[in-house]
Amino acid sequence: MQAPEPVPIVAPGPRVVSRDLQLRKYSEGVDLVVRWRFDADEPGWFDAPLIGADVLVTSLSWNGRAVGLSPSDGPMRAVTLWVDGPGELVLRGVREARVAPGEGPLLPMLAAPHGTARAPADWVFASDGMAPVGGGRWWGGTHEVAVVGRQAVASARGALLGATVATGITVDDGAVQVAARLHVTALRGGIDEVVFTVPGAGPDLSVEGPQVASFERQGDRVTVALREADASTARLEVRWSASTPGGATVSVAAPSLVPQGMIRTAYVTKLARAGDREVVPEGDGWRAVALAELPDWSDGLLAGTATGALSYSGTGRGPASLTLQLLRFEPVAGPKTLIDTAQTAVALSDEGRMLMRTHLQVRNDRGATLRVTPPPGVRIVGVSVAGELPEPLVDGRSWRLPLKKSVETVDGLLSFPVRIVMVGDAPAFDGRTRDQLALPTFDADIAVHRVSVNLPMGHESRLKHDEKHVVASFTEGSGITYGFAVGDARATEADVLFQSAVSQWMSNDFDDAQRSLDQLRGFGAGSEDMDRLQSNLDLLFTESEEKESATSRRVKEQAKYRSIEESREQSRLLAEAEQALLEGDYKVAESNYAQALDIGGKLAKLDAGEDKSNAFKNEVVEKKLASTSTLSKQKKKAVDDATRGAREAEERLRQAQAREQAQADATKQAEAESARRWAEEDHRRAEAEAAERAHREAAAAAHAAAEQARYAAEASVEEPSAVVKVTAQRIIISDGEVPANAPAVVGMDFSGVEITGTLLPPDTGAVAAPPPGEAPASASAAATESESESCR
């Protein structure tokens, strides 16, 4: 039988080993320092929720190096770490919420198998699994760290209970729908029943949940019996409704559920609207939070569009009162379209021609078109609406001009310009008085209409001031001229600049719109429309303690609706930034985060007071931008250091190569010099050897020649006929000498010997050289002569 293959053992990956928590309270909240210790037998990524979203993290470091938090849309912010062995993650942060005497915070955080905790002397840890170990220290690493005052614990008898309450309030035109979720946890002991109050709840109150056996209601008090006695937890779903009061602006107490007998309770309230009512919450102690910050146990409680969220944490006394203002936008009754000011300028000629130009300032609430009918004999030749050329509908002599909806402001609708140019015939001037002039008509009310008539040259009007509506100067309708005189070119410039400011407002370019208005005021322009537009910008740029009106919230809602594309652009930038961050391209990530933050700053101006969604997102993006900027700087520094190190190494290498080259050149030069000296020495030696060799060769040649001559002489000597005997002390032949102690009698054979001197008798003592041209005597002749002389 074949043995089974061994199952491979997978080493444990990254894990939390322990946690140490230290809390310190101050006037504005709670400081906390948390240290998690990690380990990993097999390296890997660790990705998990780290801390509650309501904690402002001031620093986060992994083994002494700064790290950032990962994005999270839930109630917890996560961290991503590469763990390849023992390490420590240190978090420092602040929970900015005032803490009442004897109370403490609820802090969700990454759990650990075990750990320690410290808190101020008047606090105790009420979390399940936290136990005191003496010396102000507690033992335990639970996920939710609940802290309460010692007095609250001392007053609680029997079971020690904590609760969370999530309430969703949806305001409709006819009713307020309420859905609440109650979660009770036994920190000590068990739960037999749950008691809570629901002030002002309607008769349709219902309590549901898998643990609910029955419930009994007595007024606002509800007692719920559980199926299981001595339970550790209980989850209840409670629903009811209430009628919505009438009126444009009403204030009502927010529906609430308050559990009884708890040492501490955390509350979350979500708001929504299903009709045209605006819901504005007011209450001390409640904190507006972003929907993304809320815990998952508050999901699924709304029936309409979420508009905001609030949270509250306290002891069992119940939350502070929360009031809801219900606002309904009701437009002021008035005409669909109103012409604030009409200005008509007419130019007449002697021969009976007329040019008419009309400028209107129109406020349009719900009108679709403006009908313009010129005077008899006059026709329309050109129109413009809000600086644009429309496509009018020609109806006989009349034109219907399409109108846009006026921009809403806090102080009312903005007007926009409509211009009509007309030409036609008029009776020729014949010197008679004429006191009537037909004007164009409109199907809208006109508040003020002013007319200027330019008579032909040489004619003048005889009408006086206050006669038949004649005025010396116009004092109304400054919206057309922006406070300047009629005909002043600055009025046209101001109108162009103001229409630009309106377009910038409609494009949500709020900063540019404010700059345009400032520029208008800079050269003295002013109008009611400018003031109205400024009221909208003040709503966004100026923080006011006054309550928001239905109109102001409507203005924000309209601007928020126009910002949908900007929200999409922000989401795109954030997604690309996250991808760039994962790829290590910090420069692109930093740029995208900065752009997203700019858009977020604009979007946050449009949020209502209770809606902190964009503010929360901006806070997250700002921290990511700061973290990415730090990483970018670190990477740049590392690249700069590496580049500088590479340059320095390259310089060192270059210097070493230069030194080696110099040394090689010096060696080469020394070798060349040595070679030169050796060459010279070899040359001298060769010359000496050649000279010595030539000398030897010459000597050898001479010796050889002498030997050859001797051999030749010896070979050519004939037998002498007589022997010459010389008795003398010496015989000198050429330059040689015979020693004095030579034998007295020398016999010499001179045959075959060529003698260069004259053979003399021995007593002469010298050898004379032969005369020039005379050949020397032969040896035989000399010998014969010597012999003859000797015989005599």
C-alpha positions, 0 to 999 in steps of 0.5 A: 500500500502506497503511503499518502503524500505528506500534506504541506505545512503552510507557515502562518502569515502576518498576524497581530501578536499584542496591543498596548493602548494608552488614553488621556483626556483633555478639554476638547477630547481624548488623546490615544496612543496604540501600539500593535506588535506583529509577526509573520513566519511567512512574509506577506501583506496585512490589510485590515481595518485599523481605527474608527473613522472619528479618530483624527490620526496625527501619526502612524509609523511602522518600525519607525517609518511613517505610513499612511492609511488606506481609503475606506468608505466605512466606519473604520480606516484601514492599513496595508503593511508588508510584514516579513517578521517582527514589527511594531505599528504605532498610532497617535491620534485624537478623538475630538469630542467633548467628554462629560465628567464620568464619561468616556469614548467608544473606540473601535480599533484593530483587535489583538489576542491579548494586550494592555490598556491604561486610562485616566483614574476616573475611567474604567474599561467596560468592554467585554474581555477587558479585565483590570490587573492592578496598577491602573492597567487593564488586560485585553485586546477587544475590538471595541474599547468602551470607556465609562466613568467609575461612578456609572459602574458603581451605580449599576447593579446586576448586569452591566449593559451597553447599547448602540442605537441607529435611527433613520428619519425619512421626512415626506410631505405627509408623514415622518417615517422612522426606523431604529435598530437597537443593539444591547450588549451585556458587559457583565451578567446577562439580558432578560428583557430590554426596555426603551422609550420612544417619545411621540411614536405613533400607534403603528409602533412595531418591534421585531427581531429573532430574539423578540418573544413579545413586547408591551407598550405603556405610553412612550415606554416599551418593554421587550421580552426575549426568547432566551434568558440571560442572553449576552446580546440582543438586536431589535428592529423598531419602526413607527411613523408620525404626522408631518406638520403643515406650514412652510417652516416648522420645528419638531422634536426629532424622533428618538429611541432611548434604551434604559438601564445602560451605562453608556449608549452610542447614537447615530441618526440619519436624515432623508427627505422623500418630498420637497421638504428640507430637513435641518437638524439642531442640537447641542452635543450632536456631531455632524458626520459623513455618511461614510463614517457611519458604522455598518449597523446603521445601514438600511434605515432610510426610505429617501435620499440621504441628506445628512447624519449625526452622532452622539455618545453618552451615558445611560441618561439619554442623548441631548435633545435634537430638533428638526426644522422642516422647510418648504420652498414656496416661491413668492406669488408673481408673474411668470415673467417680469420686465424690471426695466425697459429702455427704448432709444429712437432716432428719427430722420427728416425724410421719415425713417426710424431706428428703434432699439429696446433693451430689457432686463427680464426676470423669468420664473416660469415663462417659456417665451417673450412675445415682442410686437413692433409698432405699425410700419416697423419690423424687427431686424435683430434680437439677443437674449442674455448675450446669445442669438436665439431662434425666434418663432415669427408669428405674423408681425410678432416674434416669440423669443425663447427665454431661459430660467432666471438664476435663483439667488438668496435675495431673489431671481437675477434678471438677464438682458434682452435686446431688440433692434427695429427699423421702419417708416415714420411720417416725414417732418414738415414743421408741425408738432407731433406728440405721439410715438408708438412703442413695441409691446410685450406680453409681460409686465414692465416695471419701468420703461424709459424712452429717449427720442433723438429728433432730426437736426434742426428740430427740438421738443417743446415739451417741458419737464413733468409734461406728458411724462417727460423727465430731465434725466432718468433715475430708475432702472440702474440695472441697465447702466450699472449706475453710469450715465445713459450712453456711457461706454462703461455700462456696456463693459459692466454688462459684459463683465456681469454676464460673465460673472453669472456664467461663472456662477452657473459653471460653479466657478465661484472664485472667478465669479467673485473676482468678476464682481470685485472687478465690477465694483473696482471701476464703480459699477453697481446694481441690484443684480450684482447684490443678488449674485453676491448674496449667493457667493456670500452663502458659500464663502462666509460662515454665518451663525444664522439658520439656513433658509429654504431659499439658501438651501435651494440655491445650494442644491441647485449648485450641487446638482450642477456639480455632478460632472465635477464629482465624477471628475473627482472620482476619476482623479482619486481612482487614478491616484490610487492606481498611481500610488500602488505603482509607486508613481508618487508624482502622478498620485500627488498631482491627482490628489491635489486636483481632487482636493481642489474639486472637493473644496468647491463641493464642500461649500455646497453641503448643508450643515448636517452633511459632512460627506465632502468635508470627510472625503476632503480630510481623507484626500488631504491626509493621502496628499500629505502622505503621498507628498512625504513618500514623493519627497522620500523617493525624490531624496532617495533618487537624488541620493542614489543619483548623487552617489552614482555621480560620486562613484562615477567621479571616484571611478573617473579619478581612479581611471585618471590616476591609473592612466597617469600611472600608466603614462608615467610607466610608459614614459619611464619605459620609453626613456629606459628603452631610449637609454638602452637603445643608446647603450646598445648603439654605443656598445654596437659601435664599440663592438663594431670598432673592436671587431673592425680593429680585430678584423684589420689586425687579423687581416694585417696578420693574415696578410703578413702571414700570407706575405711571410708564407709567400716569401718563404715559398719564393726564396731561392737557395743563396749562392753564398752565405753572408757573414756579418761580424758586427754589434748589430744590424739594423733592418728598416726600423727593427733592432737586433739586441746587443747580446745577439750572437756576434756572427749572424748569418742572414739570408735576404733572398726574397726580402724586400728591403726599403733601405740601403744595406750599409756596412755595420759601422755606419749605424744607419740605414738611408732611405732610397732617393725618390723614384729609385727602387730599392736594391734587391736582397740578392744584390744587397747580399752580394754587395755586402758579401763582396765588401766583406771579402775585401 
